[in-house]
């Protein structure tokens, strides 16, 4: 049986001043609530 964490674990909001790709303005977690979100973290080596 899967454990449900909805409403139990609060994620911190994104810090101000981040660079967003393919977004017209900064995104907040409130705007993403209820949507499927894929975050891709990458760096230059």
Phi and psi in degrees as a GROMACS rama.xvg file:
@    title "Ramachandran Plot"
@    xaxis  label "Phi"
@    yaxis  label "Psi"
@TYPE xy
-78.4858  143.59  UNK-2
-88.1662  132.43  UNK-3
-98.3824  129.289  UNK-4
-108.926  0.444464  UNK-5
-57.5131  125.24  UNK-6
81.2277  -1.42234  UNK-7
-107.724  -29.5971  UNK-8
-119.684  118.399  UNK-9
-96.1537  121.479  UNK-10
-82.7669  144.236  UNK-11
-70.7381  149.505  UNK-12
-70.5066  161.679  UNK-13
-68.1276  141.775  UNK-14
-65.3138  151.444  UNK-15
-71.7205  149.044  UNK-16
90.9517  7.64341  UNK-17
-75.184  151.754  UNK-18
-89.8746  124.976  UNK-19
-107.776  131.77  UNK-20
-98.8808  134.418  UNK-21
62.246  30.6107  UNK-22
-133.857  132.413  UNK-23
-71.0002  -25.0627  UNK-24
-150.419  166.715  UNK-25
-57.0133  147.75  UNK-26
-106.073  141.907  UNK-27
-113.283  160.439  UNK-28
-65.2995  -30.5779  UNK-29
-62.3874  -35.6951  UNK-30
-70.5907  -25.1606  UNK-31
-94.3126  -6.91767  UNK-32
-57.2038  129.31  UNK-33
84.5723  2.0528  UNK-34
-110.578  153.53  UNK-35
-78.4118  125.879  UNK-36
-126.256  131.938  UNK-37
-115.781  120.203  UNK-38
-103.211  129.387  UNK-39
-115.447  108.285  UNK-40
-96.5826  127.817  UNK-41
-146.483  163.099  UNK-42
-147.728  160.517  UNK-43
-87.4907  138.168  UNK-44
